[in-house]
Amino acid sequence: ANHTEPFCHGCNRIRMDARGNIYGCLSDPTYYQIPDSSEGQFEEIDRALRNAMQTKKSQFTGSSLSMKFIGG
């Protein structure tokens, strides 16, 4: 667990829940939506992924968000 052995500094992951919401960090409940119909919407998908990556933290700050709520 990140509380006992921090791994934020090396984390290169983003997570997607079953609804298609993208989370950049488990320390931040902010999410970004992927368009329902991704056909021809590469710019919107790219923007959502980039925004999620920018929410990543250098260390765990605590959150009510848990991996179990997004399928992890």
C-alpha positions, 0 to 999 in steps of 0.5 A: 500500500502507498501508505506504508511503502510510497510509490507515487514518485515512480507511478506512471499509471492512469486508471479508468473505471467501468464508466470510462472515467480516467483518473490520473492519481488515486490521491485526487478524486478528479476524473476526466471523461472519455467521449461515449463515441470515440470514433473521430474524437482523438483530440478529445481523448488526447486532452482527457489523457493529458489532463489526467496525467497532469493531476499526478502527485509526487507523493500520496496526499490522502484521498477518499478515492480507493482502487476498489471503487474504480476496479483496481 
